[in-house]
């Protein structure tokens, strides 16, 4: 069977597999794994849509969630015969939350011809050296859903908009990327909203930057978690934009709350370096958080920030808090200056 993996462009990888699905070139097993949830969800939807007509889904589509089931239950269901249809589809969502997910390798001892198993494993890749990965590559499709670089987002936005009958100008696509970052779920949702007003049958309605600013920019609401995510990824443009947004909307984002949240996160990050076990489960137990939080947030942050840098950041947050309260007030006395200078210190 085909293996879709490690190709040059994440969007091309996605489109290639989607074309195979639309052409009904199916494999018995699909492992959709990686950082970008948008590609995983869209491929799973396409598989279900193409494999089963709507009238057959009540009896032949079974969906599980990783935290609520076991590999053995999924395997047993996938080996059951379909009811009045050619295929049964078993979809395991949030597989990253399943304990002993590696035990799914037992399914490959006897793969039924009458079932298609779809595994959605978000936010991290599967270890290609495992027996499970090898079996998937041999018998099915292993799709690595890689996140887009920020520089790739404008082109993706323009391409997606084109399919919806919209033509984003170059400035519009870049502003949309600036406002929404690399979160493709939010990006495509906003483009879908813009496309609602496209008259039926009309093609390529031009969307200027002013339209994007009015439709997306004015309604865009940032939160502390997005600031934290931008800092983790060292996305300077997004982090500074959010800092300025917080200043302009200080009533909803009190500076003392923002500083407290940043202090809490970087303090936890500092503790992560001292975890006796440096695995996701070890750090999660040490910090009292979920494993997916370690994989999605703490591991990338530990890669981008040294322990020494984190100690300095914590000190700088304390200093910003003191200045906010009027202690050691210097040139950066306004809240906007305090936060933007703190963000630049963290990123550099």
Buried (B, 14 or more C-beta within 10 A) or exposed (E): BBBBBEEEBBBEBBEBBBEBBEEEEBBBBBBBBBBBBBBBBBBBEBBBEBBBEEEBBEEBBBBBBBEEBBBEEBBEBBBBEBEEBEBBBBBBBBBBBBEEBBBBBEBBEEBBEBBBBBBBBBBBBBEBEEEBBBBBBEBBBBBBBBBBEBEBBBBBBBEBBBEBBBBBBEEBBBBBBBBBBBBBEBBBEBBEEBBEEBEEEEEEBEBBBEBBBEBBBEEBEBBBEBBBBBBBBBBBEBBBBBBBBBBEEEEEBEBEEBBBBBBEBBBBBBBBBEBEEEEBEBBBBBBEBEBBBBBBBBBBBBEEBEEEBBEBBBEBBEBBBEBBEEEEEEEBEEBBBBBBBBBEBBBE
